[in-house]
Amino acid sequence: MNIMEINGYRALIQYDSEIEMFRGEFIGLNGSADFYESDIEGLKKEGGISLKVFLQMCVEDGVEPKKNYSGKFNIRIPPELHEDIAGMAISEGKSLNQWVAETLNYASHP
């Protein structure tokens, strides 16, 4: 994963070949905060500046900086896959929801 943590906030890092620079964009915010730089140290510095400006604007506007997630989302999968994972959950003595949550947690923390 191309994730960089800056001051407790996560940013997705991608390389933009057109301008030959790295682009960072903070994720999970109630707005957009991005930054560019040609090297990692500069990226960290610029990310810190971008985040500071974003957080100051949130204070001025009375906006919570981080998005709130409900913990619910819908997903569409093929019926055969649904059947397979339901069987796996049952075989482990778990609900489908519990099995999916544990599997996603494992996948997101390799």
LINBELSUL-V13532 format. One record per run of one state. SS is the DSSP state (H for helix, E for strand, C for the rest). FROM is the first residue (numbers start at 0). TO is the last residue. Records with the same first field share a line. If there is no record, write none. Layout:
BEGIN
SS=FROM-TO ; FROM-TO
END
This chain:
BEGIN
C=0-1 ; 6-7 ; 16-19 ; 26-27 ; 29-32 ; 37-38 ; 61-64 ; 66-77 ; 91-94 ; 108-109
E=2-5 ; 8-15 ; 20-25 ; 28-28 ; 33-36 ; 65-65
H=39-60 ; 78-90 ; 95-107
END
